[in-house]
């Protein structure tokens, strides 16, 4: 196993811990409303969806390229999805509904966690890129697929638990005037900026 390939994947794990992507922001907001323990089924679904995307991308790694029509379509869908989430969080943060946020934010579970991965076009593109570049370095075939999936999914799960913990911290301050509105506005703004950045990179 080339150490530079492993170092690259570990770098992705670190980035996953600090990047406010769709999964991390969803975990944060959901933990604000229902507590971090409620995120366990959601995170389990996200992990399963993430692993299944690794398997699919690994098996069809030679079928299309990121700049193919399929790859471009996934990028567009992923970007639109991220913008919609960002706008929803921003709207909720500035809305009077935030005063009754437990009823304004639906409780999410395992199925939602799985489905979120399949509509995240940027995730498909990223995993496809990783598989096409590093699959042979990690042994190729199913061995390589599951080795890469194990490394990246471990980082993803760690990131989601860290962001869930952040949501729990925010939840303890919900009684402070204006805190929840400001917190949702910051989270929505971060996701909106991230959506802009990855949309520009996808052009």
Beta strands, then each sheet from edge to edge (+ up, - down):
end
